[in-house]
């Protein structure tokens, strides 16, 4: 059973992290003496502040299924809207896990998976962060700009434009844009781009502006049948990376 193999891999992942990170969790609970660069001693508590990962790994860490938001309570059918949903807190996840703990994965795996479905849980019963003080799985996963922004734009937005126009047409319009100091200029276009320029705070602000504009006009894309995948045309924007942005 493919899902059973994935579950076992996920359980092993969390169990290994639980063992390796045990000293940090103890320090987060009881504190420890640490020295800074000036060799001055401080009484520190090691909270889980950041875990840099890509989109699939965030689902693995948060113990949710793919196409499920680990940040909010939004379902896959709500990924395309601009609404701000309630946060997906550690309390919520642990309560959901507690409600299905009477199902035994080792004796009736089908019933266990069926119990996980309404909550979109992966099936991992003991996340490594469940006993880490102040850990919040909806906050500590830190997105990579490459996977969260660049690939979201490249796999979806740019692809729709390429299907609508052509590579040559897109490259031409980018190449004739006026050069502005401190901004990257795509003199040869973007369709053969291999690496994204550095993402700055200014870029993040501009992403928010463009994202708001996209939501204001996204229906036009659907009306003209321009939301295309590799093999079909879609009538929705239920894209996890879009919601995470």
N, C-alpha and C positions, 0 to 999 in steps of 0.2 A: 504494500500500500504506500504510494508516494507520499501522502500526507503524514503517515506514521514515521517515515524516514526523516521528513523535515522536522517533525516534532522532536524526535530523538536528538537530531543535530542541535536544535534550539535549546533543548534541556541541557545538553552537554556544554554548550556555549555559556549558559547562565551558571552552571555548576562550577565550571573552571574559573569564571570571573569572581564568583563568590569566594573561592579558595584564595585566589591571588590577591584580591582586594580586601580580605579580612582585616589586615592591620590598619588600613585606612578607615574602615568602618568602625573599628574599635577606637581609633583616634578621634573620629567624629563624635563618638558617644562620650568618651571620657577625657579627651584632650591629650596632648603630648607636647613635650618641650622641643622646639625647633630653633635653629639659628638662622639669621638672615645673612646677607652678603657682608655685613660689617661684624659678623660673629656675635651679634647680640641675641640673647635668648628670648624666646616668646612662647607663651602658652597657647597652642594652636588647636583648632578643631577642623578636621579635613572633610568639609562637606563636598558633595558631588556637584560641582559647578558646571562642568562642561565635558561632553563626550563627542568629539568630532566624527561624523559618520555620514554616509550617503543615505538616500531614501530607503532602499531595501533594509539596510542595517538598522535604521530607526524603528522600523516595524518589528524587527527581531528583538531589539532592546526593550521596546514598550510592550512586547508580548501581544501584539495585535496582528490580525491577518493583513495581507496585502490589500491595497485599495481601501485602507481604513486610516483615518486621521488619528495620530497619536497626540496631537496638540489640542484638538477640540472634540466635541461629541458629534461632529458632522458625519453623516453617512456618505457613502460613495455617490448617491444620487444628489447630494447637496454640495458637491465639490465645485460645481460651476457657478454657484451664487456668491454674492459679495457679503453676505451676512456674517457677523461675528458670533459664532456659536459658543456655548458654555465650555469652559476648559475641561480637558480630560485629565483629571487629577489622579494622584496616587491612591487616594481614598476610594475613588470610583472603581479603579482597576482591582484593588484588593478586595473590595466588597463583592465585585463580580466573581472573582476567583473563589471567595469564601462560599458563595451561593451554589457553586457547582462542585465543591470538594467532596460531596458524598458520592459523586460518580467516580468510579475507579477506572482509570485509564488502562490498567493492566488486566482487568477482568472483562470489561465491556467497552471497548474502544469506540464502537459506533455510537453508543449512548453518550459517551463523554464528548465526542466531537459535536454531536447534536446539541448538547448543553452549552457548548462554547459558541455556537452560531449566532444566537440572538445578541450576544455581546461582542461579536467579531473578535474573539480571543484566539490566539494561536494554539493554546493548549498547555503552555508552560505554566506549571503550578507554583513554582518558587522562583520568581525573578531575583537576580542578584542584588537588586536595589531595594527589595521589600523591607529589609531591616537596616537600611542605611538612613540615619537621622537626616531629616529635611530633604531627602532626595525627591525630586519631582520629575518623573519621566516625560512629562509634557514640556519641560523647560531645559533640562540639562543636555539633551541631544543638540549639538551645534551643527547647523547645516554647512556643507561645503558650497562655496559659490559656484564651483564648476558644475556640480551635479544639480543643485537646486535652482540656479538661475540660468547658467549658460545652456545646459542641456534641455531645460524646460523650453527655453526660447528656440533652441536649434531643432529639437525633435518635434515641436508643435508649431510655433508661430512662423518660423522661417520655412518649414516644410509646406505650410499652407500657402505661403507666398510663392514658393517655387512651383507648386502645382498650378497656381492661378496664372502666374506670369511665365517666366522662364529664367534659367540661371543667368543668361546673358543680360537680360533686361534688368534684373536685380543688381547685378554687379556694376552695370553701367551707371545706374542712379546713385549707388554708394560712391563710386569713383569720382563723380563730378561734384560731390558735396564740398562746400568751402572748408578749407582747413582752418581749425581754430586752435589756438595755443592751449596746451595741456590736455587736449582731447585727441584720441587716436583717430587717424584718418585711414580709411580702407581704400587705398589707391587701386587695388586690384579686385575690389569687391569682397564679398563675404562667403560665397558658396564653396570656396576651397579653403576656408579658414580651418586651421588645425588646432589653434589654441586661442583662448579668449584673453583679451587684455586684462590687466589687473583691475579688480573691483574695489572701488573706494567708497567712502561714506557718501560722497556726492552721487556716485552711481546708484547706491541704494535708494537715495531720495528720489532720483529720477525713475527708478524701477517702480516705486510706489505711485508716482504720477501717471506713468504709462499704464500701470495695472488698473488704476481707476478709470482711465480713458477706455481701456479695453472692455471693461464691464459695461460701460455706458453704450458701447457700439457693437457688442458681440453678437447681437441678434442678426445684424446685417450679414455676418459671416455665415450663419446658419441658413438665412434666407436664400443665399446664393449658392449653397451647397459647397462651400469652400473649406469646411472642417473635414479634412480627409486624413485617413490613416493609410497604412500600407496597402490595404486591399478593399477598403470600403469608405463611405461617407457617413459621418456621424451627425446626429441631430441634438447633441448635448456637449457640455464641456466638463464632464465628470472626470477630471484629471487631478490626481493626488498632488503632484508638484505645483499645479496652479493654485490649489487650496492652501498649500503650505507657504506659498509666497505671501 
